[in-house]
């Protein structure tokens, strides 16, 4: 694009996002909370520029390419990637309310080159070798562990030979600030204004309500013990734990702890609040799947020596992985 066309495209994106957010706010919609990520045009521009640096500028042939925004949430990042020159971008997310909302605003504004799809049963609903690139940005820290390996495997399946996975996340455990932030989140969500012995956090209380719904005859102490034992469970897993307790009187053990650095799941929908994402471990998993990888500490993919990378991982939570399918 010329500079003038680039500026016009960026302005169109700002206008579209402002209109979407205005609709959500007028309807007092739950997704209006997401608008806090885009308080003004400068914030929209910053995020568009971020995707330009991290993806569009780094991938030869990005203009006219086909890609997948995996973990797209409400689809604004998908819109940026399409706006930056991709021919077609698929926004995929495992959480149906996100996809419903993304599909709704896409239809309202009749935007071309976008398609939003639900990832059900850990499968990306795209054909083998159908994408030139996949972006996974700030997703794995909010995904429970069982989906990560499947997501990487599916990413490799849908990429063309030589296709690229652009990955970033912000819960690098080599940085002390990450661990402190996750411990605080655990205390807020599980312990709340109570104590480790008598927790009163919103996730803990929500789990108690679910357990009571599954078995109204449970005593208070039994319900509390079950809530402590199902700390990293959700939905049907909690229901199964209650059923097993009825039969065996054996409590599950999901290790409720005062000092946990892995935030528990939302018991209603299984979404994590902030899991650890170790860059070395993830890069190893990608290599085992047949990717060539390198880890960076900035979205412009500046290479680092191993000692420099290790040093920077101790001071910054956010990291990037560039992975090419062999």
Secondary structure, 3 states (H helix, E strand, C coil): CCHHHHHHHHHHHHHHHHHHHHHHHHCCCHHHHHHHHHCCHHHHHHHHHHHHHHHHCCCCCCCCCEEEEECCCCCHHHHHHHHCCCCEEEEEECCHHHHHHHHHHHHHHCCCCEEEEECECCECCCCCCCEEEEEEECCHHHCCHHHHHHHHHHHHHHEEEEEEEEEEECCCCCCHHHHHHHHHHHHHHHHCCCCCCCCCCHHHHHHHHHHHHHCCCCCHHHHHHHHHHCCCCCCHHHHHHHHHHHHHCCCCCCCCCCCCCCCCECCCCCCECCCCCCHHHHHHHHHHCCEEEEEECCCCCCCCCHHHHHHHHCCCCCEEEEEEEC
